[in-house]
Amino acid sequence: MQSAGLMFTLIPMATKQPPQRKPGRPPREDGEKTVPVAVRMTEGQRDKLQILGGAPWVRERIEKAKLPKE
């Protein structure tokens, strides 16, 4: 049997750079770091929280709240 004389051409694969990472959430104006907090609630409560404003709404309420006297 004779060789069919097939010829292959190698084509280099594109060397695509991975997309650049975005810088993420900007820091708070006061420079204070935030920490994640998990809170358990019903789905209805979660929906209501989103309508009220989500995490920013909660943070605002905490800042306005007065601590109870001992």
N, C-alpha and C positions, 0 to 999 in steps of 0.2 A: 504494500500500500504506500502511496506517495502522499506527502504532506500537501494539504490544500493551499499552502502559502498564505495563511491568515496572518494579518499584521494587526497588532494592537497599538493604540496610541494612548499613553497615559496622560490624563488631564488632571492637573493639580486641583485639589479641592480649595475652595475659597477659604481664606483665613479670616473669618468674620470676628470682629472684636465683640465681646459681651457688652450689652448695654451698660452705660454708666449708672451707678447707683444714685438715686436722688438723695438730697441731704436729710430728708425726713422732716418731722415736725419742728418748727422753730422753737427756740427756748422761750420760756416765760419771760415777760418783761422784767419781773423782779429778780430773775436769775435763780429762783428756787427750783430745785428738781421735783418732779412729780413721781409718784409711785402708783402702780396698778392696785386697785381694790376690787375684790369680787363681792357682789351682793346677790343673794338669792331672792327671787321674786317670781310671781306668777307671770304668765304670758300677757295677761291683761294689764298688769302693773308695768311691765316692760314697754308695752305699746303706749301706755299713758305717759311714761317717762320720756319716750321719744317725742311725743306730741308737745310736752311741756318744755323740751329743749335739751334733753339728754344730759351728758356729763357737765357741760357748762352751766346748766340750770342748777344741778346739784351743788357744784362748787360755789356758785353765787349764794345759794341758800345757806351753806355752811359758813361762809364768810359773814353773812348778815346775822346769823344766830348768836344769841348770848348764851354763855355757859351757865348751867344752874349753880346756885349758891350752895355751898356745902352745909 
